[in-house]
């Protein structure tokens, strides 16, 4: 699977660890930055991540910042992207099954690397259930 990963400066170390782990798991990973610990603005990286998910360059995305809140808000500005802030595997699974999420966000200051890996595993292994959930997901991109 092709996965994009992006963060702000607060999540730089977690991003690097998760990038290497995803590669070890056999995924193709696009690291969208940043590359240094210098202070950056999370919306810049959230927008970049949303863009490559929306245009189909990658299959899924992982967004990281200190709390996960800010970057998830920026990712969700793109109507073709559904980003869920998660902190444990059940939420990561349900956001795929019920909401067809194509990006998950996590807070580096709030989640450990083992839990982050468990969330990503659940997110990548869960399929969208479709059915009754489809009309609701459609409304996320096309409100009426």
C-alpha positions in Angstrom: 0.0 0.0 0.0 1.2 3.6 -0.7 1.0 5.6 2.5 1.9 9.3 3.0 3.0 10.5 6.4 3.4 14.1 7.6 3.9 15.9 10.8 4.9 19.1 12.5 8.1 19.6 14.5 6.5 18.2 17.7 5.9 14.8 16.0 9.2 14.5 14.1 10.6 11.6 16.1 7.4 9.6 16.0 7.1 10.2 12.3 10.6 8.9 11.6 9.9 5.8 13.7 6.6 5.1 12.1 8.0 5.7 8.6 10.7 3.1 9.1 8.2 0.6 10.6 5.8 1.0 7.7 8.6 0.4 5.3 9.5 -2.8 7.2 5.9 -3.8 7.0 6.2 -3.7 3.2 4.5 -0.4 2.4 5.7 2.3 0.1 6.0 5.5 2.2 6.0 9.1 1.0 7.4 11.2 3.8 6.0 14.7 3.3 8.1 16.3 6.0 9.3 18.1 7.8 12.9 16.9 7.8 14.2 18.9 10.8 13.1 19.8 14.3 12.8 23.5 13.4 9.4 25.0 14.2 6.8 24.6 11.4 3.1 25.3 10.9 1.1 22.1 11.0 -1.5 23.3 8.4 1.2 23.4 5.7 1.9 19.7 6.2 -1.8 18.8 6.7 -2.7 20.4 3.4 0.2 18.7 1.6 -0.9 15.3 3.0 -4.6 15.9 2.1 -3.6 16.8 -1.4 -1.8 13.5 -2.2 -4.6 11.5 -0.6 -7.2 13.4 -2.6 -5.5 13.1 -5.9 -4.8 9.4 -5.5 -1.0 9.6 -5.4 -1.3 7.5 -2.2 -3.9 5.1 -0.8 -3.9 6.3 2.8 -2.3 8.9 5.1 -0.9 9.3 8.6 -1.0 12.8 10.1 0.9 13.7 13.3 1.4 16.7 15.5 1.7 17.3 19.2 -1.9 16.6 20.0 -3.2 15.4 16.6 -5.9 18.0 16.7 -4.5 20.8 14.6 -3.2 18.6 11.8 -6.5 16.6 11.6 -8.4 19.9 11.3 -6.1 21.0 8.4 -6.4 17.6 6.6 -10.1 17.7 6.9 -10.3 21.0 5.0 -10.1 19.0 1.8 -13.6 17.6 1.0 -12.1 14.5 -0.6 -10.4 13.5 2.6 -11.8 12.0 5.8 -9.3 12.2 8.6 -10.0 10.7 12.1 -8.1 11.6 15.2 -7.5 8.3 17.0 -5.7 7.2 20.2 -6.5 3.4 20.3 -7.1 0.6 17.7 -10.9 0.4 18.1 -11.3 4.0 16.9 -8.8 3.4 14.1 -10.8 0.4 13.0 -14.2 2.0 13.3 -13.2 5.1 11.4 -12.4 2.8 8.4 -15.4 0.5 8.8 -18.1 3.1 9.3 -16.6 6.4 7.9 -14.2 5.2 5.2 -11.5 7.3 6.7 -8.5 7.6 4.4 -6.2 9.4 6.9 -5.7 9.0 10.6 -4.2 11.6 12.9 -2.5 11.0 16.2 -0.8 13.1 18.8 2.8 12.4 19.4 2.6 14.0 22.9 -0.3 11.7 23.8 0.4 8.3 22.3 3.4 6.0 22.5 4.9 4.4 19.4 3.6 0.9 20.2 0.0 2.3 20.5 0.5 4.3 17.3 1.6 1.2 15.5 -1.4 -0.7 16.8 -3.7 2.1 15.5 -2.1 2.1 12.1 -2.3 -1.7 11.8 -6.1 -1.5 12.6 -6.5 1.4 10.2 -4.8 -0.4 7.3 -6.3 -3.8 7.9 -10.0 -2.7 8.2 -12.2 -2.4 5.1 -15.1 0.1 4.7 -18.4 -1.7 5.4 -20.3 0.3 2.8 -24.1 -0.4 2.9 -26.0 2.0 5.3 -22.7 3.9 5.9 -22.2 4.9 2.3 -24.9 7.6 2.2 -23.5 9.2 5.3 -20.0 9.2 4.0 -21.3 10.7 0.7 -22.7 13.6 2.7 -19.3 14.4 4.1 -18.1 15.5 0.7 -21.4 16.7 -0.7 -23.6 18.3 2.0 -27.1 19.1 1.0 
